Amino acid sequence: MDKTDIILCQMLLGNSRLSYSELADTLNLSVTAVHKRIQDLVESGVIRKFTAKLSIFQLGALHILLFGRSKLNSVQGLPEKLESNGLIYWLSVGGGNLLYIGAYLQNIGELEALVNFLKETAEMPEPTVGISTQPLPLGFLPELKNRILYPLDYQIIFSLKDNSRKATSEVADELGVSAKTVRRRLARMMRDRLVELSMKWYPDASNDIISLIHVHLNPEADKNTLGRLFQKYAPNMVFYWGFSNLPNTFILMFWTSTMKELQKIRESLEKEVNLQSVAPNVLYTGYIFETWRDQLLEEKAGMSLS
């Protein structure tokens, strides 16, 4: 991958239904060039699937990131065990058997059982638990009535779940409604953040280096520090997590093409006046799992069709 590919992936992670022309305009490329890049990313296994899911905002779910060292001699067989849990959507393995595990909880009461499950199954004696913050845009708070999904909405999302770039006319034919109806309903769900349009992204399928860099901000650092860092280090800095229960602690995901480039970024971050500490961890492999969100969508869409 190159930097253009990374920007392209960032855009598709945020909205996998962006048209080729929209992507081309942003990247200053031709539509044909964008189409070829996406095709290459799919064929290489970096992009496995374009997805549509019920949004965690609409579900009122909690996004949890757990990380820590595992005492397992081998992680072979671990992905299948974690997938069976039903809450865990992501596993990534770093150096020194450092595991990163993402989960969606229906309520905070599920957290203790999840931590105990990981202590036993992944042999993580002291996992750090981060309750991820995903701030909504300023002023964004739709009325409760606008957060409702109707039977046809569930059917539309379900139709797109394994190919969110599917044409609205194809969805309309499947559901026996007009393409205009599909476009209108999908636009509302996107506007009110009731649907998550993204993709299954496996950057480890490339020959590049993906790292998670743990940083701790100085107590006096202002709230815009991470935004400025993101602008400064983009597109190498792909995205970041903050945590409501871990003040001033952030995990930054970085892409680099070489270890030398990663070292330069680390040295640069260490000179940032607002950062108290910088600790990078190189990731070796990752897995994405189906969860209760996927099962719930299937149930809701099934009920709508019956």
Secondary structure, DSSP 8 states (H G I E B T S, - for coil): --HHHHHHHHHHHH-TT--HHHHHHHHT--HHHHHHHHHHHHHTTSEEEEEEEE-HHHHT-EEEEEEEE---S--TTHHHHHHTTSSEEEEEEEGGGEEEEEEEESSGGGHHHHHHHHHHHS--SS-EEEEEE----TT----GGGG---HHHHHHHHHHTT-TT--HHHHHHHHTS-HHHHHHHHHHHHHTT-EEEEEEE-GGGSSSEEEEEEEEE-TT--TTHHHHHHHHHTTTEEEEEEETTSTTEEEEEEEESSHHHHHHHHHHHHT-TTEEEEEEEEEEEEEE---HHHHHHHHHHHHHH-
